[in-house]
Amino acid sequence: MSISVFFFLLFLFVSPSFSAFVAPITKHYVHNTPFYTLKVQLKTPLEPTFLLLHVGATFTAINCRRNYTSATSRPVPCNSSLCHSLQSNRFIGNKCDTASGKAAVPGGCVITPNRSFALVDSLALPATDGRNPGQIHTFSKFVFTCSDESSRLVKGHAKNVVNGLAGLGFSNYSLPAQVSTNSSVFALCVSGSPSAPGVAFFGLSKPYYFLPGIDVTDYLSYTPFFSYHNGITNKKTSKRLEDSYFIKVKSVNVNGKPIIVHQKLLTTMISTTNPYTVLERSLFRAVFNSFKKESRIMKLKLIKPVKPFRLCYEADGLLETHLGPTVPSFELVMQNDIVWRVFGKNSMVRIVDEGLDVWCLAMVDGGTGSVPALLLGGHQLEDNLLQFNLGTKTLGFSSSLLQYKTMCANFNFSTNNNIKLF
């Protein structure tokens, strides 16, 4: 046997195999408002599909009314153990055939309270070693719900982009739970640029290599998260939030100065469907007044605000760095005293339109008594690595990766076919 043949066979024998998966996250705009999608492959034959990224959703949902055809799609039978499991996952005790009054498919499993029916079909993702995507793996028994919920969450032409939602909530039937074979970890890194995708990892705790060869897991700090298994309700929307991820914030600092609030710990929710951070009214007013005071000290020039924002500044009057405009900084101090630092790139949003060029504080008033008190929206999460460990119930966060001279768009999506599933 020649040496070249020997090394070729050796390479095949030691070719790396992984049970982790990766998918791109794309930023889109509709009416100047951002939303984010996860790109997967669905159906038989496989088709690239954009699903609205929803970190708090129980199930992955597809809009079956929009010419959904697949050779492998089949409804979940009403009296099957899977149907009863899906219902218990939604805290429903009734039988599926009586829970909703009628089934959307004869004999199909209907999940209340939104009356969506369950189906099984194929979903495919590329394997990864944390450096590149590799061979595609198909999950032939992936459970979806047939729902138009994504259409209710986006507006206008966005409905033509999004064909469902990727449910990443704290659920036995979320996308991470169904594709993670040996790890209860998933991570999100949302890009701030529509032209360069961010990345999601499933079943991989480390490494996550971003150009120029940086393992960004080295920058993670950790704090506990929790989920409301008995459910809480957003008073404004009447939406139950049992599968969302919550953390506890003990202090919000502006330029290092703590804001005084009545609550000892602020219940804080992570959201990828809200474009901007939402604060309960008393907290919003405290943040608004503190930021305005600190910006006055920095001699920043206020101008007429642009809705829905309340504080805006002329772009020409702000010094910009790789971390965004130089404005008063924010710190979120967690219950375990770990600090999430928020720089201008995430605390401010730039609005350019018909002679207007301003930076606005990217936070909105959620109203009196809103639940949760603090909701971190997609803009605040951009270029921040978030890792959700469902086993230890910890959230890892990096603060802005821009401070480390990399970003969420720096994952190398060039395919390495030597990376395969074991």
C-alpha positions in Angstrom: 0.0 0.0 0.0 1.4 3.4 -1.0 1.8 6.1 1.7 -0.7 8.4 -0.1 -3.4 5.7 0.0 -2.6 4.9 3.6 -3.0 8.5 4.7 -6.2 8.8 2.6 -7.7 5.8 4.4 -6.5 7.2 7.7 -8.2 10.5 7.0 -11.5 8.7 6.2 -11.2 6.7 9.4 -10.6 9.8 11.6 -12.9 12.1 9.7 -14.6 14.2 12.4 -18.3 13.4 13.3 -20.6 15.6 15.3 -24.1 15.6 16.7 -24.5 19.4 16.7 -26.2 21.6 14.2 -26.1 25.1 12.8 -28.4 27.5 11.0 -28.2 31.1 9.7 -30.2 33.9 11.3 -31.1 36.7 9.0 -32.2 40.2 9.8 -35.0 41.7 7.7 -36.9 45.0 7.8 -40.6 45.9 7.3 -41.5 49.6 7.5 -38.0 50.3 9.1 -38.8 47.8 11.9 -36.4 44.8 12.2 -37.4 41.1 12.5 -35.3 38.0 12.4 -35.6 34.6 10.8 -34.0 31.2 11.1 -33.3 29.4 7.8 -33.9 25.7 7.8 -34.9 23.1 5.1 -38.4 21.6 5.3 -40.6 19.1 3.5 -39.9 16.3 1.0 -38.2 17.2 -1.2 -36.4 19.6 1.0 -37.0 23.3 0.5 -35.1 26.3 2.1 -37.6 28.0 4.4 -37.4 31.2 6.5 -39.1 30.8 9.9 -39.6 33.7 12.3 -37.2 33.4 15.1 -39.2 33.1 18.3 -37.2 32.3 21.4 -40.4 32.0 23.6 -42.6 29.8 21.4 -43.6 26.3 22.5 -43.7 24.7 19.1 -42.3 25.3 15.7 -45.2 26.3 13.5 -45.7 26.4 9.7 -48.4 28.1 7.7 -50.2 25.2 6.1 -52.6 27.4 4.2 -49.9 28.7 1.9 -49.7 25.9 -0.6 -48.0 23.5 1.8 -47.2 20.3 0.0 -44.8 17.6 1.1 -44.5 13.9 0.4 -43.8 13.1 4.0 -46.3 15.4 5.8 -48.9 13.5 8.0 -51.2 14.6 10.8 -50.6 13.4 14.4 -53.5 11.0 15.2 -55.9 12.4 17.7 -55.8 9.6 20.3 -52.1 8.8 19.9 -49.6 9.0 22.8 -47.8 11.8 20.9 -51.0 13.9 20.8 -51.5 13.5 24.6 -47.9 14.4 25.1 -48.3 17.5 23.1 -51.3 18.5 25.1 -49.6 17.9 28.4 -46.8 20.1 27.1 -49.3 22.9 26.8 -50.8 22.1 30.3 -54.0 20.8 28.8 -55.6 17.8 30.5 -58.5 17.1 28.1 -58.5 14.7 25.3 -57.4 16.1 22.0 -60.6 15.3 20.2 -62.7 17.2 22.7 -60.3 20.0 23.7 -61.1 22.3 20.7 -64.5 21.3 19.6 -63.4 20.3 16.2 -60.2 19.1 14.5 -58.7 20.9 11.6 -57.9 17.5 9.9 -60.3 14.6 10.3 -58.9 12.5 13.2 -56.1 15.0 13.7 -54.6 16.2 17.0 -55.7 19.7 17.8 -53.8 21.7 20.4 -55.6 24.3 22.4 -55.9 27.2 23.2 -54.9 28.4 19.7 -56.7 25.5 17.9 -53.7 24.6 15.8 -53.3 21.0 14.7 -50.2 18.9 14.9 -48.3 17.3 12.1 -45.1 15.5 11.5 -42.8 16.2 8.6 -39.1 16.5 7.7 -36.8 19.3 8.9 -33.1 19.3 8.0 -30.0 21.2 9.3 -26.3 20.9 8.6 -24.0 19.3 11.2 -21.3 21.5 12.6 -18.0 21.4 14.6 -18.4 25.0 15.7 -16.2 26.2 12.8 -18.2 25.4 9.6 -21.4 23.7 8.6 -21.1 20.2 7.3 -23.3 17.5 5.9 -27.1 17.9 6.0 -29.0 15.8 8.4 -32.8 15.2 8.1 -35.1 14.8 11.1 -37.9 12.8 9.5 -40.3 12.9 12.5 -40.1 16.5 13.4 -43.3 17.7 15.1 -44.9 21.0 14.0 -48.1 22.8 14.5 -50.1 24.1 11.6 -50.6 27.8 12.5 -50.5 31.2 11.0 -49.2 32.7 14.2 -46.1 34.1 12.4 -48.5 36.1 10.2 -49.9 37.8 13.2 -46.5 38.7 14.5 -45.2 40.3 11.3 -46.7 42.9 9.0 -46.8 43.9 5.3 -44.5 42.2 2.9 -42.8 40.3 5.7 -45.6 37.8 5.4 -44.2 36.8 2.0 -40.8 36.1 3.5 -41.8 34.1 6.6 -43.5 30.7 6.2 -43.9 29.9 9.9 -42.0 30.4 13.2 -39.1 28.6 14.8 -40.1 27.9 18.4 -37.1 27.9 20.7 -39.1 28.1 24.0 -38.5 26.1 27.1 -40.5 23.1 25.8 -40.2 19.4 25.1 -41.2 20.1 21.5 -39.2 23.2 20.7 -36.8 23.1 17.8 -33.7 22.8 20.1 -35.3 19.9 22.0 -36.2 18.0 18.9 -32.8 18.3 17.1 -30.4 18.1 20.1 -29.4 14.5 20.4 -26.9 14.6 23.3 -26.9 18.2 24.6 -29.5 20.5 26.0 -27.7 23.6 24.9 -28.4 26.1 22.1 -27.0 29.5 21.2 -28.1 32.5 19.2 -26.0 35.2 17.7 -28.1 37.8 15.8 -26.4 39.9 13.2 -27.0 43.6 13.0 -26.7 43.5 9.2 -29.4 42.3 6.8 -26.7 41.4 4.2 -24.6 39.1 6.5 -26.4 36.4 8.6 -25.8 35.6 12.2 -25.9 32.1 13.5 -27.7 29.6 15.7 -26.0 26.5 17.2 -28.0 23.5 18.5 -26.5 20.7 20.7 -23.1 22.4 21.0 -21.8 24.1 24.1 -18.4 25.0 22.6 -16.5 26.0 20.5 -18.1 28.7 18.4 -15.3 30.0 16.1 -15.8 33.4 14.5 -13.4 35.1 12.2 -10.5 35.8 12.7 -10.3 32.5 14.5 -11.9 33.5 17.9 -13.8 31.1 20.1 -16.4 33.5 21.3 -17.5 31.1 24.1 -14.5 32.4 26.0 -16.4 35.7 26.5 -19.5 34.3 28.1 -20.7 35.2 31.6 -23.5 33.2 33.2 -26.6 33.9 35.2 -29.6 31.7 36.1 -32.7 31.8 33.9 -36.2 30.5 34.7 -39.5 29.8 33.0 -43.0 30.1 34.4 -44.3 26.5 34.2 -47.7 27.5 35.6 -47.7 30.5 33.2 -48.0 34.3 33.7 -50.0 36.6 31.5 -49.0 39.8 29.8 -51.7 42.2 31.0 -51.5 44.2 27.8 -51.7 41.4 25.3 -53.3 38.7 27.4 -50.6 36.3 26.1 -49.3 33.6 28.4 -45.6 33.5 28.7 -44.9 30.1 30.2 -42.3 29.0 27.7 -40.3 32.2 27.5 -36.9 32.7 29.2 -36.6 35.0 32.1 -33.7 36.4 34.1 -33.5 38.5 37.3 -31.9 42.0 37.1 -31.1 43.6 40.4 -30.0 47.0 39.0 -30.1 49.1 35.8 -27.2 51.5 35.7 -26.8 54.5 33.4 -23.2 55.8 33.2 -22.5 53.6 36.2 -25.2 55.2 38.3 -28.0 52.8 39.6 -31.6 53.7 38.8 -33.8 53.5 41.9 -36.9 51.3 41.3 -39.4 49.9 43.8 -38.8 46.3 42.8 -35.9 44.5 44.4 -35.4 42.2 41.3 -36.7 43.1 37.9 -38.3 40.2 36.0 -36.6 40.4 32.6 -37.6 38.4 29.4 -35.5 37.6 26.4 -37.5 38.3 23.1 -36.6 38.0 19.5 -40.0 39.0 18.2 -40.1 42.4 19.9 -37.8 44.7 17.9 -36.8 46.9 20.8 -36.6 46.8 24.6 -39.8 47.4 26.4 -40.0 48.7 30.0 -42.8 49.0 32.5 -43.8 52.6 32.8 -42.2 53.5 36.1 -39.0 51.9 35.0 -39.1 53.6 31.6 -39.6 57.0 33.2 -36.6 56.4 35.6 -34.4 55.3 32.6 -35.6 58.2 30.5 -34.9 60.8 33.1 -31.5 59.3 34.0 -30.4 59.0 30.4 -31.6 62.5 29.6 -29.7 63.9 32.5 -26.4 62.1 31.7 -26.7 63.1 28.0 -27.1 66.7 29.0 -23.9 66.4 31.0 -22.2 65.0 27.9 -23.6 68.1 25.9 -25.6 65.9 23.5 -28.2 67.8 21.5 -31.7 66.7 21.8 -34.1 67.0 18.9 -37.8 66.2 18.3 -38.3 62.5 18.9 -39.3 60.1 16.2 -42.1 57.7 17.1 -42.2 55.3 18.9 -39.1 56.6 20.6 -38.9 59.4 23.2 -35.3 60.5 23.1 -33.5 61.4 19.9 -30.2 63.1 19.0 -28.7 64.6 15.9 -26.4 62.1 14.3 -23.9 64.8 13.4 -23.5 65.7 17.0 -22.5 62.2 18.2 -19.1 60.7 18.0 -19.2 57.2 16.6 -16.9 54.3 17.3 -17.0 50.5 16.5 -19.3 50.2 19.5 -21.8 52.7 18.1 -22.5 56.3 19.1 -20.9 57.7 22.2 -23.8 58.1 24.6 -24.5 57.3 28.2 -23.7 53.6 28.8 -26.1 51.0 30.3 -25.3 48.1 32.6 -27.7 45.4 33.6 -26.6 43.9 36.9 -27.8 40.4 37.3 -29.1 38.7 40.5 -25.7 37.0 40.9 -23.8 40.4 40.3 -22.7 39.5 36.8 -22.9 42.6 34.5 -24.3 42.7 31.0 -22.9 45.9 29.4 -24.9 47.6 26.7 -23.1 50.0 24.4 -24.4 52.6 22.0 -24.8 50.2 19.1 -27.4 48.3 21.0 -29.0 51.0 23.2 -29.5 53.4 20.2 -31.1 53.0 16.8 -30.3 55.1 13.8 -33.1 56.6 11.7 -32.3 58.0 8.3 -35.3 59.2 6.2 -36.0 62.2 3.9 -33.4 64.6 5.3 -33.6 63.1 8.8 -30.5 61.5 10.4 -30.9 60.8 14.1 -30.0 58.4 16.8 -32.8 57.5 19.2 -32.8 55.6 22.5 -34.2 52.2 21.4 -36.5 51.6 24.3 -40.3 52.0 24.5 -42.8 52.5 27.3 -44.7 49.3 28.0 -47.4 50.9 30.1 -48.4 50.7 33.7 -48.0 47.3 35.4 -46.8 45.6 32.2 -45.4 42.0 32.6 -42.5 41.5 32.5 -41.0 44.7 33.9 -38.1 44.6 31.4 -38.2 42.9 28.0 -34.9 42.8 26.0 -35.8 43.1 22.3 -34.0 42.0 19.2 -32.1 45.2 18.6 -30.5 45.0 22.0 -29.4 41.4 21.3 -27.6 42.1 18.0 -24.0 41.1 18.0 -24.4 39.6 21.5 -23.8 35.8 21.9 -26.5 34.2 24.0 -26.2 30.6 25.1 -29.2 28.8 26.7 -28.3 25.7 28.8 -31.6 24.0 29.5 -30.0 21.4 31.7 -28.3 23.8 34.2 -30.9 26.6 33.5 -28.2 29.2 32.9 -28.0 31.9 30.3 -24.6 32.7 29.0 -24.1 36.2 27.5 -21.1 37.9 26.0 -22.2 41.6 25.9 -21.3 43.1 22.5 -18.9 41.0 20.5 -17.8 44.2 18.8 -15.6 45.0 21.8 -13.6 41.9 20.9 -13.2 42.9 17.2 -15.6 40.3 15.9 -19.4 40.1 15.3 -22.2 37.6 14.8 -21.8 37.8 11.0 -18.3 36.4 11.3 -19.2 32.7 11.5 -17.8 31.0 8.4 -20.7 29.4 6.5 -18.5 27.7 3.9 -19.5 24.0 3.9 -17.0 21.4 5.0 -18.4 18.1 3.8 -16.0 16.2 6.0 -18.1 17.2 9.0 -20.8 14.6 9.4 -23.3 13.3 11.9 -22.4 10.4 14.2 
